[in-house]
């Protein structure tokens, strides 16, 4: 079987629109959450979000092309462009029949759908855009990247809710490991911070109501957590066989060594209270990597800042790692980015690669009051230097989807 490595990364996020800016903000414990001033304060329970700033799709792609792409597609293509440049791949010099794209979105082009729904209601069926469907469907991010780069290999758009990024990376890892492709652009994208999404999540009491404490609203594992903060962005990685990367002299950023995917088989939106599916996914990833629990040096947690979700993840970690759970540092990037939904796993994989490379664990900010049951080492409020070799990244989603990847420092 092929060894599988990461050779390129690109990110669009509330903390910045390139890897270096994103990583520096994470290290410094900066929050990317801001008020959504355009929302009617009388109608929306949560009026905050992690918004991508200083992003100009028309400047990147031209006005005509940008108008044919929903914001979630624009984010994916921009992140993939970064990843391609970072990887040093010269697509014309490799077999593009063996280059694939695995990029998913949980919600797809909801902004386009809402806009065209208004057109239908106000102006009639004859004025609805013929590009509505191809702009809103979730697979269009992967399709757009494959068309832009001329990738003729497998193209997949996983829809596993908030575990999409890890699902994409993990399935790319499996395909490459078994010789089905040489290179895959893998990750997730989302642009769903819209009025209807905020209304729905808010009415489900899933969102934080700390509208007057904007940067303190996302607080995974803290006793005062009251819900997640919606965010947007994209995270895309170049996943490649080691033999292919070596042959072209690529700089190798990290190695993918394990992947586990499970289902809670429990509830439409609620996580299993004991973290059964999360436990099984983490255990499966360890077994896939042929590692023991004690081999893990750091965990990048899913940790959305909901009361039930953070508790169930903590319980799953304790069940798998036993007493060792108390010595493993756990970081929660969503304390700073908010919850990027389908884009979260890709962005957090990039964070984990940087964590391993630099030996710095980003903090979990807004840790003020310890939860009696969430009592592990969440790297509170300040980054930490450490000798790190192997990291685990967790992603879980509505419907009970769980996807866990294991990354290691590369050694020949």
Residue pairs with C-beta under 8 A, 6 or more apart in sequence:
1 177
1 178
1 179
2 176
2 177
2 178
2 179
2 241
2 242
2 243
3 177
3 241
3 242
3 243
3 255
4 172
4 173
4 176
4 177
4 239
4 240
4 241
4 242
4 255
4 256
4 257
5 239
5 240
5 241
5 242
5 245
5 252
5 253
5 254
5 255
5 256
5 410
6 237
6 238
6 239
6 240
6 252
6 253
6 254
6 255
6 256
6 349
6 353
6 407
7 86
7 87
7 88
7 89
7 238
7 240
7 245
7 250
7 251
7 252
7 253
8 82
8 83
8 84
8 85
8 86
8 87
8 88
8 89
8 237
8 238
8 253
9 19
9 82
9 83
9 86
9 235
9 236
9 237
9 238
9 253
9 350
9 353
10 18
10 19
10 78
10 79
10 80
10 81
10 82
10 83
10 84
10 85
10 86
10 234
10 235
10 236
10 237
11 17
11 18
11 19
11 22
11 79
11 82
11 233
11 234
11 235
11 236
11 346
11 347
11 350
12 52
12 55
12 75
12 78
12 79
12 189
12 233
12 234
12 235
13 22
13 32
13 50
13 52
13 231
13 233
13 234
13 235
13 337
13 340
13 343
13 347
14 32
14 33
14 34
14 50
14 51
14 52
14 53
14 231
14 232
14 233
14 337
14 338
14 340
15 21
15 22
15 25
15 26
15 30
15 32
15 336
15 337
16 22
16 24
16 25
17 52
17 54
17 55
17 78
18 82
19 82
19 86
19 350
19 354
22 347
22 350
22 351
23 350
23 351
23 354
23 358
25 32
25 336
26 333
26 336
26 351
26 354
26 362
27 360
27 362
27 383
28 383
29 336
29 362
29 363
29 365
29 381
29 382
29 383
30 336
31 214
31 215
31 216
31 218
31 335
31 336
31 365
32 50
32 51
32 231
32 336
32 337
32 338
33 48
33 49
33 50
33 214
33 215
33 217
33 218
33 229
33 231
33 338
34 48
34 49
34 50
34 51
34 214
35 47
35 48
35 211
35 214
36 47
36 48
36 49
36 51
36 193
36 198
39 47
39 195
39 198
41 47
41 211
43 199
44 195
44 198
44 199
44 202
45 202
45 203
45 205
45 207
45 209
46 198
46 201
46 202
46 207
46 208
46 209
46 211
46 227
46 229
46 230
47 198
47 211
48 208
48 210
48 211
48 214
48 217
48 229
49 193
49 198
49 229
49 230
49 231
49 232
49 338
50 193
50 229
50 230
50 231
50 232
50 233
50 337
50 338
50 339
50 340
51 193
51 231
51 232
52 75
52 191
52 232
52 233
55 74
55 75
55 78
57 66
57 69
57 71
57 74
57 78
58 66
60 66
60 74
60 77
60 78
60 81
61 69
61 74
61 77
66 74
68 131
68 135
69 77
69 135
69 140
69 144
70 108
70 109
70 111
70 112
70 135
70 136
70 140
70 191
71 109
71 111
71 191
71 232
72 105
72 107
72 108
72 109
72 141
72 189
72 190
72 191
72 192
72 232
72 234
73 109
73 135
73 140
73 141
73 144
73 189
74 191
75 141
75 189
75 190
75 191
75 232
75 233
75 234
75 343
76 103
76 105
76 141
76 142
76 144
76 145
76 187
76 189
76 234
76 236
77 141
77 144
77 145
77 148
78 234
79 187
79 189
79 234
79 235
79 236
79 346
80 101
80 103
80 145
80 148
80 149
80 185
80 236
81 148
82 236
83 185
83 236
83 237
83 238
84 91
84 149
84 185
84 238
86 238
87 238
87 240
87 250
88 248
88 250
88 251
89 183
89 238
89 248
89 250
90 248
91 99
91 149
91 150
91 151
93 248
94 182
94 183
94 244
94 248
95 182
96 149
96 150
96 151
96 152
96 153
97 152
97 153
98 153
98 181
98 182
98 183
99 149
99 151
99 152
99 153
99 181
99 182
99 183
99 184
99 185
100 146
100 151
100 153
100 154
100 155
100 156
100 172
100 175
100 181
100 183
100 184
100 185
101 142
101 143
101 145
101 146
101 149
101 151
101 153
101 154
101 155
101 156
101 184
101 185
101 186
102 142
102 154
102 155
102 156
102 157
102 158
102 168
102 169
102 171
102 172
102 184
102 185
102 186
102 187
103 141
103 142
103 145
103 157
103 168
103 185
103 186
103 187
103 188
103 189
103 236
104 138
104 141
104 142
104 156
104 157
104 158
104 159
104 160
104 164
104 165
104 167
104 168
104 188
104 189
104 342
105 138
105 141
105 157
105 159
105 164
105 188
105 189
105 190
105 342
105 343
106 138
106 159
106 161
106 162
106 164
106 188
106 190
106 192
106 341
106 342
106 397
107 138
107 190
107 192
107 197
107 341
107 342
108 136
108 137
108 138
108 140
109 135
109 136
109 137
109 138
109 140
109 191
110 136
110 191
110 192
110 194
110 196
110 197
111 191
111 192
111 194
112 132
112 135
112 136
113 132
113 136
114 194
114 195
114 196
116 128
116 129
116 132
119 127
119 128
119 129
120 127
120 128
129 135
134 140
138 157
138 159
139 157
141 157
141 189
141 234
142 155
142 156
142 157
143 155
143 157
145 151
145 185
145 236
146 152
146 155
149 185
151 185
153 181
153 183
153 184
154 175
154 180
154 181
154 184
156 168
156 171
158 164
158 167
158 168
158 171
159 342
160 167
160 397
160 399
160 401
160 403
161 341
161 342
161 397
161 398
161 399
161 401
162 302
162 304
162 339
162 341
162 342
162 344
162 345
162 395
162 396
162 397
162 398
162 401
163 261
163 345
163 395
163 396
163 397
163 401
163 402
163 403
164 188
164 342
164 343
164 345
164 346
164 395
164 397
165 186
165 187
165 188
165 235
165 342
165 343
165 344
165 345
165 346
165 347
165 348
165 349
165 395
166 259
166 345
166 349
166 393
166 394
166 395
166 403
166 404
166 405
167 261
167 345
167 395
167 401
167 403
168 186
168 187
168 188
168 345
168 346
169 186
169 187
169 237
169 239
169 256
169 259
169 345
169 346
169 349
169 405
170 259
170 260
170 261
170 403
170 404
170 405
171 186
171 259
172 181
172 184
172 186
172 239
173 239
173 256
173 259
173 405
174 259
175 181
175 184
176 182
176 183
176 184
176 239
176 240
176 241
177 241
181 241
182 240
182 241
182 244
183 238
183 239
183 240
183 241
183 244
184 238
184 239
184 240
185 236
185 237
185 238
185 239
186 236
186 237
186 238
186 239
186 346
187 234
187 235
187 236
187 237
187 343
187 345
187 346
187 349
188 234
188 235
188 342
188 343
188 344
188 345
188 346
189 233
189 234
189 235
189 236
189 342
189 343
189 346
190 232
190 233
190 234
190 340
190 341
190 342
190 343
191 232
192 230
192 232
192 341
193 230
193 231
193 232
197 230
198 207
198 230
201 207
201 230
204 269
205 227
206 227
206 228
206 269
206 306
207 227
207 228
207 229
207 230
208 217
208 218
208 225
208 226
208 227
208 228
208 229
208 305
209 226
209 227
210 216
210 217
210 226
211 217
215 366
216 366
217 229
217 305
217 366
218 228
218 229
218 305
218 334
218 335
218 336
218 338
218 339
218 366
219 225
219 305
219 335
219 365
219 366
219 367
219 368
220 301
220 303
220 304
220 305
220 310
220 332
220 334
220 335
220 364
220 378
221 303
221 310
221 314
221 332
221 364
221 367
221 371
221 374
221 376
221 378
222 305
222 366
222 367
222 368
222 369
222 370
222 371
222 374
223 369
223 370
223 371
223 372
223 374
224 368
224 369
225 305
225 306
225 307
225 310
225 371
226 305
226 307
227 305
227 306
228 304
228 305
228 306
228 334
228 338
228 339
229 305
229 334
229 338
229 339
230 338
230 339
230 341
231 334
231 337
231 338
231 339
231 340
231 341
231 343
232 340
232 341
232 343
233 337
233 340
233 343
233 347
234 343
234 346
234 347
235 340
235 343
235 344
235 345
235 346
235 347
235 348
235 349
235 350
236 346
237 346
237 349
237 350
237 353
239 256
240 250
242 252
242 255
245 252
252 410
253 353
253 357
253 410
254 352
254 353
254 356
254 357
254 407
254 408
254 409
254 410
255 407
255 408
255 409
255 410
256 405
256 406
256 407
257 288
257 289
257 291
257 390
257 406
257 407
257 408
258 285
258 286
258 287
258 288
258 289
258 290
258 291
258 404
258 405
258 406
259 284
259 285
259 288
259 403
259 404
259 405
259 406
260 280
260 281
260 282
260 283
260 284
260 285
260 286
260 287
260 288
260 402
260 403
260 404
261 281
261 284
261 401
261 402
261 403
261 404
262 277
262 278
262 280
262 281
262 284
262 402
263 277
263 399
263 400
263 401
263 402
264 271
264 272
264 276
264 277
264 400
264 402
265 277
265 400
266 272
266 276
266 277
266 400
267 400
268 398
268 399
269 398
269 399
270 308
271 277
271 278
271 308
271 309
271 312
271 313
271 396
271 400
272 278
272 312
272 400
273 308
273 311
273 312
273 315
274 312
274 315
274 316
274 319
275 312
275 313
275 314
275 315
275 316
275 317
275 319
276 316
277 396
277 400
277 402
278 302
278 312
278 313
278 316
278 394
278 396
278 402
278 404
279 316
279 319
279 320
280 402
281 394
281 396
281 402
281 403
281 404
282 316
282 317
282 320
282 392
282 394
282 404
283 320
284 404
285 392
285 404
285 405
285 406
286 292
286 293
286 295
286 296
286 320
286 392
286 406
288 406
289 406
289 408
291 390
291 406
293 320
293 321
293 322
293 324
294 321
294 324
295 390
296 321
296 328
296 390
296 391
296 392
296 406
297 328
297 329
297 386
297 387
297 388
297 389
297 390
297 391
298 328
298 329
298 330
298 331
298 352
298 355
298 356
298 361
298 386
298 388
298 390
298 391
298 392
299 317
299 328
299 329
299 330
299 331
299 391
299 392
299 393
299 394
300 330
300 331
300 332
300 333
300 348
300 349
300 351
300 352
300 355
300 391
300 392
300 393
300 394
301 313
301 317
301 330
301 331
301 332
301 378
301 394
302 309
302 313
302 334
302 344
302 394
302 395
302 396
303 309
303 310
303 313
303 330
303 332
303 334
303 335
303 364
304 310
304 334
304 339
305 332
305 334
305 335
305 339
309 396
310 371
310 374
311 371
311 373
311 374
313 394
313 396
314 373
314 374
314 375
314 376
315 373
317 325
317 328
317 330
317 376
318 325
318 376
321 328
325 376
326 376
326 377
327 377
328 376
328 377
329 361
329 377
329 378
329 379
329 384
329 386
330 364
330 376
330 377
330 378
330 379
331 351
331 355
331 361
331 362
331 363
331 364
331 378
331 379
332 364
332 378
333 344
333 347
333 348
333 351
333 362
334 340
334 344
335 363
335 364
335 365
335 366
336 362
336 365
337 344
337 347
340 347
344 395
345 393
345 395
345 403
348 393
348 395
349 393
349 405
349 407
351 362
352 391
352 393
352 407
353 407
354 360
355 361
355 362
355 388
355 391
356 388
356 389
356 390
356 391
356 407
356 408
356 409
357 409
359 385
359 386
359 387
359 388
360 383
360 384
360 385
360 386
361 379
361 383
361 384
361 385
361 386
361 388
362 379
362 383
363 379
363 380
363 381
363 382
363 383
363 384
364 378
364 379
364 380
364 381
365 381
366 381
367 378
367 380
367 381
388 409
389 408
389 409
390 406
390 407
390 408
390 409
391 406
391 407
391 408
392 404
392 405
392 406
392 407
393 404
393 405
393 406
393 407
394 402
394 404
395 402
395 403
395 404
396 402
396 403
